[in-house]
Amino acid sequence: MQKWFFEVLAILLLGGSLIFFYECASYLARKDYVAAVVLLLAGMSVIGVGRELARLALAQKD
């Protein structure tokens, strides 16, 4: 059960980080560079957490 939970949470976090990058691109189109950098850093952080949860899910034994 715990492995399944980590897998679903990792997929949601990795998918959710795409929203940050989409918003980052839209802010770049509006030439709001500070907001784009903040969203880029937030997206990279979310990817890092999702990657670590995916690694934890792979390490879990059934």
N, C-alpha and C positions, 0 to 999 in steps of 0.2 A: 504494500500500500504506500509506503513512504517513497519508494523508488518512482512509482507512478506519479505521485504528487510533485516530486522534484522535476520529472520530465515535463509535465504539463506547465509548471511554473517557468521552467527554462525556455520553453517554446513561446510562452506568452511574453516573456521579457525580451527575447530576441525579436519577436514580431513587433512588440511595442516600440523598440528602438527605431524601427523603420519610420514610425510616425515622427519621431524627433528629427530624423534626417530629412523627411519630406518638408516639415516646417522650416528647417534650416535652409533648404533650397528656396522656399517661398520668401523667407526674409532676405536672402541674398538677391533675389529678383527685385525686391523693393529697396535694395541698397541700405539695409539696416544691418551693418556688419557686426555690431556689438551683440545684438540679439542672436545673430547667426552663430557666432562663436560660442555663446552661452549654450545654445541648443546643441551644437556639435559636441561640446564637453559633456552635456547631460546624456546625449545619445551614446557616447563612448563609454560612459560610466554604466549605463544600463546594459550595454553589450557585455561589459566585463562581469557584471553580476550574473547575467544569463549564462555566460560561458562557464563560470565557476559552478553554478547550479547544475549545468549539464555534465560537467566533470564529476560532480558529487553523485549524480544519478547513475553515471556509468560505473562508479566505484562501489555502489551499493550491491550487495549480494542478495540474491533471491532467497 
